[in-house]
C-alpha cells in the first residue's frame, strides 16, 4: 500500500511502522497491519507482546511515538467525537454498576451517542431481554459480559474492539458468547478481538494476527496460519506390540494401505494434523 493510500475505503484499520515505547522498552516496533471491513480479526500473542498497547492506540486512548494509523479512515490520535461514536469498546474490566438495573445502565450510556440503538433492542440482541429489570449485582459473570457487549454496540458501531472478552467464562457460556459475536459480524460489524484462547480464535476469526515482541510476525486465516494447511498429517497405529507413526502429506493413501495390510480395521488408528495451538506455540517460540 502506498503512503498516499492511508487505508482504502475497504479497510477498517490500517497501520504502518507503528511504534510505541515506555522508557527503554519498545512495546510496539514497526508494526504493520490491515483489517478489512466486516471481518473478525483476532490478535494473538504472549503477555507483553504489545497487543494491549496496539489496541489502545487504535482506539485513540494512547498516543503513538511513530508510524501512520487510520481507523475507519481517520487518525485515532486526532479524531473527534463523531469518529468515536462509530466505534465500540469492550474492555477486560468495566465500571461498577451493581446498584443499577440493566435497563438503567443501557439508558444512561445511550445518552452519549447521537443515534443509539434502543436499550430494549440492545438487551434483546445480547440475550438479556428477560433481565432488563435485574440489578447488575444479580447477573452471572456471563450475563455481565453480555451487558458489556451491549454497551459496546449501543452506539451502532462500525468497529467493535473486544479485549479478552471471555476470560473466566465456563465453556458453555463462552460458546454462547461466540454466537453473539458471530451474529454481530454477520450484521456488518467489524470486530477486533484479542484473546488467549486459541479455540476462540479458530472458531470466530476470519483472519488471525500473531504479535510477538511488538511486531506482527504472521497474518492468515486460522486454517492457513504458519503453513498449517501444508503441514503433514501424522498417522499412528499399533503393530508388533509397538505404536507406529508416519508423517505424510497423503494420510488417506496411508490409511488405505494399512487397511489392506491388516485386512480391515487398523489397530489404534489415529490421524492428526497440527492444531492452531501447535502452530502458534512454534511461531512464538521461534521469535523469543
C-alpha positions as a Markdown table, in Angstrom:
| # | Residue | x | y | z |
|---|---|---|---|---|
| 1 | Unk | 0.0 | 0.0 | 0.0 |
| 2 | Unk | 1.4 | 3.4 | -0.9 |
| 3 | Unk | 1.9 | 6.2 | 1.5 |
| 4 | Unk | -0.9 | 8.2 | -0.1 |
| 5 | Unk | -3.5 | 5.5 | 0.4 |
| 6 | Unk | -3.8 | 5.9 | 4.2 |
| 7 | Unk | -6.0 | 2.8 | 4.3 |
| 8 | Unk | -8.5 | 2.2 | 1.5 |
| 9 | Unk | -12.2 | 2.5 | 1.8 |
| 10 | Unk | -12.5 | -1.2 | 2.2 |
| 11 | Unk | -10.2 | -1.2 | 5.3 |
| 12 | Unk | -11.4 | -0.7 | 8.8 |
| 13 | Unk | -7.9 | -0.5 | 10.2 |
| 14 | Unk | -4.6 | 0.3 | 8.6 |
| 15 | Unk | -1.3 | 0.8 | 10.4 |
| 16 | Unk | 2.2 | 1.1 | 9.1 |
| 17 | Unk | 5.5 | 1.2 | 11.0 |
| 18 | Unk | 3.6 | 1.8 | 14.3 |
| 19 | Unk | 5.9 | 2.4 | 17.3 |
| 20 | Unk | 5.4 | 2.9 | 21.0 |
| 21 | Unk | 7.9 | 2.8 | 23.8 |
| 22 | Unk | 7.9 | 3.1 | 27.6 |
| 23 | Unk | 11.3 | 4.3 | 28.7 |
| 24 | Unk | 13.8 | 1.9 | 27.4 |
| 25 | Unk | 11.3 | -0.7 | 26.4 |
| 26 | Unk | 9.7 | -0.8 | 23.0 |
| 27 | Unk | 6.2 | -2.2 | 23.4 |
| 28 | Unk | 5.4 | -1.8 | 19.7 |
| 29 | Unk | 8.1 | -1.9 | 17.0 |
| 30 | Unk | 7.4 | -1.0 | 13.3 |
| 31 | Unk | 4.1 | -2.8 | 13.4 |
| 32 | Unk | 2.1 | -3.2 | 10.2 |
| 33 | Unk | -1.4 | -4.5 | 9.8 |
| 34 | Unk | -4.6 | -4.2 | 7.8 |
| 35 | Unk | -8.1 | -5.2 | 8.9 |
| 36 | Unk | -10.9 | -5.4 | 6.3 |
| 37 | Unk | -14.4 | -4.1 | 6.9 |
| 38 | Unk | -16.8 | -6.7 | 8.1 |
| 39 | Unk | -14.3 | -9.3 | 9.3 |
| 40 | Unk | -13.5 | -10.7 | 12.7 |
| 41 | Unk | -9.8 | -10.1 | 13.2 |
| 42 | Unk | -8.2 | -12.0 | 16.1 |
| 43 | Unk | -4.9 | -10.9 | 17.7 |
| 44 | Unk | -2.8 | -13.5 | 19.4 |
| 45 | Unk | 0.4 | -13.1 | 21.3 |
| 46 | Unk | 2.1 | -13.8 | 24.7 |
| 47 | Unk | 1.8 | -11.5 | 27.6 |
| 48 | Unk | 3.9 | -8.3 | 27.0 |
| 49 | Unk | 3.8 | -8.8 | 23.2 |
| 50 | Unk | 2.2 | -5.4 | 22.6 |
| 51 | Unk | -1.4 | -6.4 | 22.0 |
| 52 | Unk | -2.9 | -4.1 | 24.5 |
| 53 | Unk | -0.8 | -1.1 | 23.6 |
| 54 | Unk | -1.6 | -1.6 | 19.9 |
| 55 | Unk | -5.3 | -1.8 | 20.7 |
| 56 | Unk | -5.3 | 1.3 | 22.8 |
| 57 | Unk | -3.5 | 3.3 | 20.0 |
| 58 | Unk | -6.2 | 2.1 | 17.6 |
| 59 | Unk | -8.9 | 3.1 | 20.0 |
| 60 | Unk | -7.4 | 6.6 | 20.3 |
| 61 | Unk | -6.7 | 6.2 | 24.0 |
| 62 | Unk | -2.9 | 6.1 | 23.8 |
| 63 | Unk | -0.6 | 8.3 | 21.6 |
| 64 | Unk | 1.9 | 6.6 | 19.3 |
| 65 | Unk | 5.6 | 7.6 | 19.0 |
| 66 | Unk | 5.8 | 7.0 | 15.3 |
| 67 | Unk | 4.1 | 5.5 | 12.3 |
| 68 | Unk | 0.8 | 6.0 | 10.5 |
| 69 | Unk | -2.6 | 4.8 | 11.6 |
| 70 | Unk | -6.1 | 5.0 | 10.1 |
| 71 | Unk | -9.1 | 3.6 | 11.8 |
| 72 | Unk | -12.4 | 3.9 | 9.8 |
| 73 | Unk | -10.4 | 6.3 | 7.6 |
| 74 | Unk | -9.3 | 8.7 | 10.3 |
| 75 | Unk | -6.2 | 9.1 | 12.6 |
| 76 | Unk | -7.4 | 7.9 | 16.0 |
| 77 | Unk | -4.9 | 10.3 | 17.6 |
| 78 | Unk | -6.7 | 13.3 | 16.4 |
| 79 | Unk | -10.2 | 12.1 | 15.6 |
| 80 | Unk | -13.2 | 13.7 | 17.3 |
| 81 | Unk | -16.4 | 12.6 | 19.0 |
| 82 | Unk | -18.2 | 11.8 | 15.7 |
| 83 | Unk | -15.5 | 9.3 | 14.9 |
| 84 | Unk | -15.6 | 7.9 | 18.5 |
| 85 | Unk | -19.3 | 7.3 | 18.2 |
| 86 | Unk | -18.6 | 5.0 | 15.3 |
| 87 | Unk | -16.5 | 2.6 | 17.4 |
| 88 | Unk | -17.5 | 0.4 | 20.3 |
| 89 | Unk | -15.1 | -0.8 | 23.0 |
| 90 | Unk | -15.5 | -3.7 | 25.4 |
| 91 | Unk | -12.7 | -3.6 | 28.0 |
| 92 | Unk | -11.4 | -6.5 | 30.1 |
| 93 | Unk | -13.0 | -4.8 | 33.1 |
| 94 | Unk | -15.8 | -2.2 | 33.2 |
| 95 | Unk | -17.2 | 0.1 | 35.8 |
| 96 | Unk | -19.2 | -0.7 | 38.9 |
| 97 | Unk | -22.9 | -0.5 | 38.1 |
| 98 | Unk | -24.1 | -3.0 | 40.8 |
| 99 | Unk | -26.9 | -0.9 | 42.1 |
| 100 | Unk | -28.4 | -0.1 | 38.7 |
| 101 | Unk | -30.6 | -2.3 | 36.6 |
| 102 | Unk | -29.6 | -3.5 | 33.2 |
| 103 | Unk | -32.1 | -1.1 | 31.6 |
| 104 | Unk | -30.9 | 1.9 | 33.7 |
| 105 | Unk | -27.3 | 1.2 | 32.6 |
| 106 | Unk | -28.2 | 1.0 | 28.9 |
| 107 | Unk | -30.4 | 4.1 | 29.0 |
| 108 | Unk | -27.7 | 6.1 | 30.8 |
| 109 | Unk | -25.0 | 5.3 | 28.2 |
| 110 | Unk | -27.3 | 5.7 | 25.3 |
| 111 | Unk | -27.3 | 9.5 | 26.0 |
| 112 | Unk | -23.7 | 9.7 | 24.9 |
| 113 | Unk | -24.4 | 8.7 | 21.3 |
| 114 | Unk | -26.1 | 10.7 | 18.5 |
| 115 | Unk | -28.3 | 7.8 | 17.2 |
| 116 | Unk | -28.1 | 4.9 | 19.7 |
| 117 | Unk | -30.0 | 1.7 | 19.4 |
| 118 | Unk | -33.0 | 1.4 | 21.7 |
| 119 | Unk | -32.0 | -0.1 | 25.0 |
| 120 | Unk | -34.6 | -2.8 | 24.7 |
| 121 | Unk | -33.3 | -3.8 | 21.3 |
| 122 | Unk | -29.7 | -4.0 | 22.7 |
| 123 | Unk | -30.9 | -6.1 | 25.6 |
| 124 | Unk | -32.6 | -8.5 | 23.2 |
| 125 | Unk | -29.6 | -8.7 | 20.9 |
| 126 | Unk | -27.2 | -9.7 | 23.8 |
| 127 | Unk | -29.6 | -12.2 | 25.4 |
| 128 | Unk | -30.7 | -10.0 | 28.3 |
| 129 | Unk | -34.3 | -9.2 | 27.4 |
| 130 | Unk | -35.6 | -11.1 | 30.4 |
| 131 | Unk | -33.0 | -9.5 | 32.7 |
| 132 | Unk | -33.7 | -5.8 | 32.0 |
| 133 | Unk | -35.2 | -5.1 | 35.4 |
| 134 | Unk | -32.5 | -7.1 | 37.3 |
| 135 | Unk | -29.8 | -5.2 | 39.1 |
| 136 | Unk | -26.3 | -5.7 | 37.7 |
| 137 | Unk | -25.2 | -7.3 | 41.0 |
| 138 | Unk | -27.7 | -10.1 | 40.4 |
| 139 | Unk | -26.2 | -11.0 | 37.0 |
| 140 | Unk | -24.0 | -14.0 | 36.5 |
| 141 | Unk | -20.5 | -13.5 | 35.1 |
| 142 | Unk | -21.6 | -14.4 | 31.6 |
| 143 | Unk | -24.6 | -12.0 | 31.8 |
| 144 | Unk | -22.4 | -9.2 | 33.0 |
| 145 | Unk | -20.1 | -9.8 | 29.9 |
| 146 | Unk | -23.2 | -9.7 | 27.7 |
| 147 | Unk | -24.0 | -6.3 | 29.2 |
| 148 | Unk | -20.5 | -5.1 | 28.5 |
| 149 | Unk | -21.0 | -6.1 | 24.8 |
| 150 | Unk | -24.4 | -4.4 | 24.9 |
| 151 | Unk | -22.7 | -1.1 | 26.0 |
| 152 | Unk | -20.1 | -1.7 | 23.2 |
| 153 | Unk | -22.8 | -1.9 | 20.5 |
| 154 | Unk | -25.2 | 0.7 | 21.9 |
| 155 | Unk | -23.9 | 3.4 | 19.5 |
| 156 | Unk | -24.3 | 1.2 | 16.4 |
| 157 | Unk | -20.5 | 0.9 | 16.0 |
| 158 | Unk | -19.0 | 0.1 | 12.6 |
| 159 | Unk | -16.0 | -1.4 | 14.5 |
| 160 | Unk | -16.1 | -3.2 | 17.8 |
| 161 | Unk | -12.9 | -3.7 | 20.0 |
| 162 | Unk | -13.1 | -6.8 | 22.2 |
| 163 | Unk | -10.2 | -7.2 | 24.7 |
| 164 | Unk | -10.1 | -10.7 | 26.2 |
| 165 | Unk | -13.9 | -10.9 | 26.2 |
| 166 | Unk | -14.4 | -14.4 | 27.6 |
| 167 | Unk | -11.7 | -14.6 | 30.2 |
| 168 | Unk | -13.2 | -16.6 | 33.2 |
| 169 | Unk | -16.1 | -18.0 | 31.3 |
| 170 | Unk | -17.1 | -21.6 | 31.6 |
| 171 | Unk | -17.2 | -23.5 | 28.2 |
| 172 | Unk | -20.9 | -23.3 | 27.8 |
| 173 | Unk | -21.2 | -19.6 | 28.4 |
| 174 | Unk | -18.1 | -19.0 | 26.2 |
| 175 | Unk | -19.8 | -20.7 | 23.3 |
| 176 | Unk | -23.0 | -18.7 | 23.7 |
| 177 | Unk | -20.9 | -15.6 | 23.6 |
| 178 | Unk | -19.2 | -16.8 | 20.4 |
| 179 | Unk | -22.7 | -17.0 | 18.8 |
| 180 | Unk | -23.3 | -13.4 | 19.8 |
| 181 | Unk | -20.1 | -12.1 | 18.3 |
| 182 | Unk | -20.6 | -14.1 | 15.1 |
| 183 | Unk | -24.1 | -12.5 | 14.8 |
| 184 | Unk | -22.6 | -9.0 | 15.1 |
| 185 | Unk | -20.2 | -9.8 | 12.3 |
| 186 | Unk | -22.9 | -11.2 | 10.2 |
| 187 | Unk | -24.8 | -7.9 | 10.7 |
| 188 | Unk | -21.8 | -6.0 | 9.3 |
| 189 | Unk | -19.8 | -5.0 | 12.3 |
| 190 | Unk | -16.1 | -5.3 | 12.1 |
| 191 | Unk | -14.6 | -7.0 | 15.2 |
| 192 | Unk | -11.1 | -6.6 | 16.6 |
| 193 | Unk | -10.6 | -9.5 | 19.1 |
| 194 | Unk | -7.7 | -10.0 | 21.4 |
| 195 | Unk | -7.8 | -13.4 | 23.0 |
| 196 | Unk | -5.6 | -16.0 | 24.8 |
| 197 | Unk | -8.0 | -18.8 | 23.7 |
| 198 | Unk | -6.7 | -20.5 | 20.5 |
| 199 | Unk | -10.0 | -22.3 | 20.1 |
| 200 | Unk | -11.8 | -19.0 | 20.3 |
| 201 | Unk | -9.7 | -17.5 | 17.5 |
| 202 | Unk | -10.1 | -20.6 | 15.4 |
| 203 | Unk | -13.9 | -20.6 | 15.9 |
| 204 | Unk | -14.6 | -16.9 | 15.3 |
| 205 | Unk | -11.8 | -15.3 | 13.3 |
| 206 | Unk | -11.8 | -14.7 | 9.6 |
| 207 | Unk | -8.1 | -13.9 | 10.0 |
| 208 | Unk | -5.5 | -14.1 | 12.8 |
| 209 | Unk | -2.5 | -12.0 | 13.5 |
| 210 | Unk | 0.3 | -13.1 | 15.8 |
| 211 | Unk | 2.2 | -10.3 | 17.6 |
| 212 | Unk | 5.5 | -11.1 | 19.3 |
| 213 | Unk | 7.9 | -8.5 | 20.7 |
| 214 | Unk | 5.8 | -5.7 | 19.3 |
| 215 | Unk | 5.7 | -6.9 | 15.7 |
| 216 | Unk | 3.2 | -8.8 | 13.6 |
| 217 | Unk | 5.0 | -12.0 | 12.7 |
| 218 | Unk | 2.2 | -13.6 | 10.8 |
| 219 | Unk | -1.3 | -12.9 | 9.4 |
| 220 | Unk | -3.5 | -15.5 | 7.8 |
| 221 | Unk | -6.7 | -17.5 | 8.2 |
| 222 | Unk | -6.7 | -19.9 | 11.1 |
| 223 | Unk | -6.6 | -22.8 | 8.7 |
| 224 | Unk | -3.5 | -21.5 | 6.9 |
| 225 | Unk | -1.6 | -19.7 | 9.6 |
| 226 | Unk | 2.1 | -20.6 | 9.6 |
| 227 | Unk | 1.6 | -23.0 | 6.7 |
| 228 | Unk | -0.7 | -25.2 | 8.8 |
| 229 | Unk | -2.7 | -26.3 | 5.8 |
| 230 | Unk | 0.5 | -27.6 | 4.1 |
| 231 | Unk | 1.8 | -29.4 | 7.2 |
| 232 | Unk | 1.8 | -33.2 | 7.0 |
| 233 | Unk | -0.6 | -35.3 | 8.9 |
| 234 | Unk | 0.6 | -37.9 | 11.5 |
| 235 | Unk | -0.9 | -41.4 | 11.0 |
| 236 | Unk | -0.5 | -43.6 | 14.1 |
| 237 | Unk | -1.3 | -47.2 | 14.6 |
| 238 | Unk | -0.2 | -50.2 | 16.7 |
| 239 | Unk | 1.8 | -53.0 | 15.1 |
| 240 | Unk | 4.0 | -55.7 | 16.6 |
| 241 | Unk | 3.1 | -54.5 | 20.1 |
| 242 | Unk | 4.5 | -51.1 | 19.4 |
| 243 | Unk | 3.0 | -47.7 | 18.5 |
| 244 | Unk | 4.0 | -46.7 | 14.9 |
| 245 | Unk | 3.8 | -43.2 | 13.5 |
| 246 | Unk | 4.2 | -41.8 | 10.0 |
| 247 | Unk | 4.1 | -38.2 | 8.9 |
| 248 | Unk | 2.7 | -37.9 | 5.4 |
| 249 | Unk | 1.1 | -35.5 | 3.0 |
| 250 | Unk | -1.3 | -38.2 | 1.9 |
| 251 | Unk | -2.9 | -39.7 | 5.0 |
| 252 | Unk | -5.8 | -41.2 | 3.2 |
| 253 | Unk | -3.5 | -43.2 | 1.0 |
| 254 | Unk | -1.5 | -44.4 | 4.0 |
| 255 | Unk | -4.7 | -45.4 | 5.8 |
| 256 | Unk | -5.9 | -47.3 | 2.8 |
| 257 | Unk | -2.5 | -49.2 | 2.5 |
| 258 | Unk | -2.6 | -50.0 | 6.2 |
| 259 | Unk | -6.2 | -51.3 | 6.0 |
| 260 | Unk | -5.2 | -53.5 | 3.1 |
| 261 | Unk | -2.2 | -54.8 | 5.1 |
| 262 | Unk | -4.3 | -55.6 | 8.2 |
| 263 | Unk | -7.2 | -56.9 | 6.2 |
| 264 | Unk | -9.7 | -54.4 | 7.6 |
| 265 | Unk | -9.6 | -52.3 | 10.7 |
| 266 | Unk | -6.2 | -50.8 | 11.6 |
| 267 | Unk | -5.4 | -51.3 | 15.4 |
| 268 | Unk | -5.4 | -48.0 | 17.4 |
| 269 | Unk | -5.6 | -45.9 | 14.2 |
| 270 | Unk | -5.2 | -42.2 | 14.8 |
| 271 | Unk | -4.8 | -39.4 | 12.2 |
| 272 | Unk | -3.9 | -35.9 | 13.4 |
| 273 | Unk | -2.9 | -32.6 | 11.9 |
| 274 | Unk | -1.1 | -29.7 | 13.7 |
| 275 | Unk | -3.6 | -27.7 | 15.7 |
| 276 | Unk | -3.7 | -23.9 | 15.7 |
| 277 | Unk | -2.1 | -24.1 | 19.1 |
| 278 | Unk | 0.8 | -26.2 | 17.8 |
| 279 | Unk | 1.5 | -23.7 | 15.0 |
| 280 | Unk | 1.1 | -20.7 | 17.4 |
| 281 | Unk | 3.5 | -22.1 | 20.0 |
| 282 | Unk | 6.1 | -23.0 | 17.4 |
| 283 | Unk | 5.7 | -19.5 | 15.9 |
| 284 | Unk | 6.2 | -17.6 | 19.2 |
| 285 | Unk | 8.9 | -19.9 | 20.3 |
| 286 | Unk | 10.9 | -19.1 | 17.2 |
| 287 | Unk | 10.6 | -15.4 | 17.9 |
| 288 | Unk | 11.7 | -15.5 | 21.6 |
